[in-house]
Amino acid sequence: MTLIIAMDGPSGSGKSSAAKGVARVLGYRYLDTGAMYRAVTWWMLDQGVDVEDAATVALRAPEVSLEISTDPDAPGVFVGGADVSEPIRSAEVTGAVSAVSRVPEVRGLLVRLQREIMAAGAIVAEGRDIGTVVAPDAPVKVFLTASEEARAQRRAKEIANPSVSVQATQADQARRDKLDSTRATSPLTKADDAVEIDSTELGLAEVIDAVVRLVKERA
């Protein structure tokens, strides 16, 4: 059976850095499912699609030609052959991604693609519904969280924009958390059998070590 490590959690919990670190330590592939939803969102905005118009988003979603690297040392997202790794992290995409990701047809398309990628070999997959929807039978599930303040500080540091305060980041984060946790399709939630890790007081190396220990216990 292919070993899948499912790492879920809210924005700013540190799951992307931790997932990449775990993949490097174990020699596994790495999948950032959030980047896939961002890529579809970027395409919709680039095409002038109103992301609040769920029917149009659903209709246009199959047009997106999406590829993603699973190399933890060289992650990248490509749409129509173009590298969109940087533009998908823009404030505009961040503000629109929840609207696109809650469209059932978008989730259906991407979940199928994610499962195809996971079936190719051992992988650390991170997102918001890996352990509950995408890979419910994953032998190792982690739900990574942190305090709202710690998450906002980390996110603000990633954005590195002096005009965006930690307070503004925390408010936007709370908005996204509510949208992601209350959507009808694949909401952000902890799987019943996931191990919760609170990274508020932990360094990245400590989080990686905790997950690697869990994998070895389950192997």
C-alpha positions as CSV (number, residue, x, y, z in Angstrom):
1,M,0.0,0.0,0.0
2,T,1.2,3.5,-0.9
3,L,2.2,5.4,2.3
4,I,0.4,8.7,2.4
5,I,1.0,11.2,5.2
6,A,-1.9,13.5,5.4
7,M,-1.2,16.9,6.9
8,D,-4.2,19.2,7.4
9,G,-4.6,22.5,9.2
10,P,-5.5,26.2,8.9
11,S,-3.5,28.9,7.2
12,G,-0.4,29.9,9.2
13,S,-0.1,26.7,11.1
14,G,3.2,25.9,9.4
15,K,2.0,22.9,7.6
16,S,3.7,23.7,4.3
17,S,7.1,24.1,5.7
18,A,6.6,21.1,8.0
19,A,5.3,18.9,5.2
20,K,8.2,19.7,2.9
21,G,10.6,19.1,5.8
22,V,9.1,15.7,6.5
23,A,9.2,14.7,2.8
24,R,12.9,15.6,2.7
25,V,13.7,13.6,5.8
26,L,11.8,10.5,4.6
27,G,12.7,10.8,0.9
28,Y,9.0,11.2,0.0
29,R,7.3,13.3,-2.6
30,Y,5.4,16.5,-1.5
31,L,2.0,17.8,-2.6
32,D,0.7,21.2,-1.8
33,T,-3.0,20.9,-2.5
34,G,-3.7,24.5,-1.5
35,A,-1.5,25.7,-4.3
36,M,-3.7,23.8,-6.7
37,Y,-6.8,25.7,-5.6
38,R,-4.8,28.9,-5.8
39,A,-3.8,28.1,-9.3
40,V,-7.4,27.6,-10.4
41,T,-8.3,30.8,-8.7
42,W,-5.5,32.7,-10.4
43,W,-6.7,31.3,-13.8
44,M,-10.3,32.4,-13.1
45,L,-9.1,35.9,-12.2
46,D,-6.8,36.0,-15.2
47,Q,-9.8,35.1,-17.5
48,G,-12.0,37.7,-15.9
49,V,-14.3,35.2,-14.3
50,D,-16.4,36.5,-11.4
51,V,-15.3,34.1,-8.6
52,E,-18.5,34.7,-6.7
53,D,-20.4,33.3,-9.7
54,A,-20.2,29.6,-8.7
55,A,-22.1,28.4,-11.8
56,T,-19.6,30.0,-14.1
57,V,-16.6,28.9,-12.1
58,A,-17.9,25.3,-12.2
59,L,-18.4,25.6,-16.0
60,R,-14.9,27.0,-16.7
61,A,-13.0,24.8,-14.2
62,P,-12.4,21.9,-16.7
63,E,-10.5,24.4,-19.0
64,V,-7.7,24.8,-16.5
65,S,-4.6,22.8,-17.6
66,L,-2.8,22.3,-14.2
67,E,0.5,20.6,-13.3
68,I,2.3,20.6,-10.0
69,S,5.8,19.5,-9.0
70,T,6.0,17.0,-6.1
71,D,9.7,17.6,-5.5
72,P,10.0,19.1,-2.0
73,D,13.2,20.9,-3.0
74,A,11.6,22.4,-6.1
75,P,7.9,22.9,-5.6
76,G,6.1,24.6,-8.4
77,V,2.7,25.1,-10.0
78,F,2.1,25.4,-13.7
79,V,-1.0,26.5,-15.6
80,G,-1.0,26.0,-19.3
81,G,2.7,25.4,-19.1
82,A,3.5,28.7,-17.4
83,D,5.0,28.8,-13.9
84,V,2.5,30.6,-11.7
85,S,4.2,29.7,-8.4
86,E,4.6,33.4,-7.4
87,P,1.4,35.0,-8.8
88,I,-0.8,32.5,-7.0
89,R,0.5,33.9,-3.7
90,S,-0.8,37.4,-4.4
91,A,-3.3,39.2,-2.1
92,E,-5.9,39.1,-4.9
93,V,-5.7,35.3,-5.1
94,T,-5.6,34.9,-1.4
95,G,-8.8,37.0,-1.1
96,A,-10.6,34.9,-3.8
97,V,-9.4,31.4,-3.2
98,S,-12.1,30.5,-0.6
99,A,-14.9,31.4,-3.1
100,V,-13.4,29.2,-5.8
101,S,-12.4,26.3,-3.5
102,R,-16.0,25.9,-2.1
103,V,-17.4,25.2,-5.6
104,P,-18.1,21.4,-5.6
105,E,-17.1,20.9,-9.3
106,V,-13.7,22.5,-8.6
107,R,-13.1,20.3,-5.6
108,G,-14.2,17.2,-7.6
109,L,-11.8,17.9,-10.4
110,L,-8.9,18.6,-8.0
111,V,-9.5,15.7,-5.6
112,R,-9.4,13.3,-8.6
113,L,-6.1,14.8,-9.7
114,Q,-4.7,14.7,-6.2
115,R,-5.6,11.1,-5.8
116,E,-3.9,10.3,-9.1
117,I,-0.7,12.0,-7.9
118,M,-0.8,10.3,-4.5
119,A,-1.2,6.8,-6.2
120,A,2.2,7.2,-7.8
121,G,4.2,6.6,-4.6
122,A,5.0,7.6,-1.0
123,I,4.0,11.2,-0.4
124,V,3.4,13.9,2.2
125,A,0.2,15.8,1.2
126,E,-0.9,18.9,2.9
127,G,-4.1,20.9,2.7
128,R,-7.4,21.2,4.5
129,D,-9.3,18.0,3.6
130,I,-6.6,15.4,3.0
131,G,-7.3,13.2,6.0
132,T,-11.1,13.6,5.8
133,V,-11.8,13.5,2.0
134,V,-8.9,13.1,-0.3
135,A,-7.1,10.3,1.5
136,P,-9.4,9.1,4.4
137,D,-7.5,5.8,4.6
138,A,-4.1,7.4,5.0
139,P,-2.2,5.5,7.7
140,V,-0.7,8.7,9.1
141,K,-2.8,11.8,9.7
142,V,-1.7,15.0,11.3
143,F,-3.8,18.1,12.1
144,L,-1.4,21.0,12.6
145,T,-2.6,24.0,14.4
146,A,-1.4,27.1,16.4
147,S,-2.9,30.0,18.2
148,E,-4.5,32.7,16.1
149,E,-1.9,35.2,17.1
150,A,1.0,32.9,16.1
151,R,-0.5,32.0,12.8
152,A,-1.1,35.7,12.0
153,Q,2.4,36.6,12.8
154,R,3.8,33.8,10.6
155,R,1.5,34.7,7.8
156,A,2.4,38.4,8.0
157,K,6.1,37.5,7.9
158,E,5.5,35.4,4.8
159,I,3.7,38.3,3.1
160,A,6.6,40.7,4.0
161,N,4.5,43.7,3.1
162,P,5.0,46.6,5.6
163,S,1.6,48.0,4.7
164,V,-0.2,44.8,5.9
165,S,-0.3,44.7,9.7
166,V,-0.5,41.5,11.8
167,Q,-3.9,42.6,12.9
168,A,-5.2,42.9,9.3
169,T,-3.6,39.5,8.6
170,Q,-5.4,38.0,11.6
171,A,-8.7,39.4,10.5
172,D,-8.4,38.1,7.0
173,Q,-7.2,34.8,8.4
174,A,-10.3,34.5,10.6
175,R,-12.5,35.3,7.6
176,R,-10.9,32.5,5.6
177,D,-11.1,30.1,8.5
178,K,-14.8,30.6,8.8
179,L,-15.4,30.2,5.1
180,D,-13.2,27.1,4.9
181,S,-14.7,25.4,8.0
182,T,-18.3,26.1,7.2
183,R,-18.4,25.3,3.4
184,A,-20.8,22.5,2.4
185,T,-18.2,20.6,0.4
186,S,-15.1,19.2,2.1
187,P,-14.9,21.7,5.0
188,L,-11.7,22.3,7.0
189,T,-12.0,19.9,9.9
190,K,-9.8,17.5,11.9
191,A,-10.2,13.8,11.0
192,D,-11.3,11.7,14.0
193,D,-8.1,9.6,13.8
194,A,-5.7,12.5,13.2
195,V,-3.0,13.4,15.7
196,E,-3.2,17.1,16.6
197,I,0.0,19.0,16.9
198,D,0.0,22.5,18.3
199,S,2.9,24.4,16.8
200,T,2.4,27.6,18.7
201,E,5.5,27.0,20.9
202,L,7.3,24.7,18.6
203,G,10.1,25.4,16.1
204,L,9.9,24.0,12.6
205,A,12.5,21.3,13.4
206,E,10.5,20.1,16.4
207,V,7.3,19.8,14.3
208,I,9.1,17.8,11.7
209,D,10.7,15.5,14.3
210,A,7.2,14.9,15.8
211,V,5.7,13.9,12.5
212,V,8.7,11.7,11.5
213,R,8.4,9.9,14.9
214,L,4.7,9.3,14.3
215,V,5.4,7.9,10.8
216,K,8.0,5.5,12.2
217,E,5.6,4.4,14.9
218,R,2.9,3.6,12.3
219,A,5.3,2.0,9.8
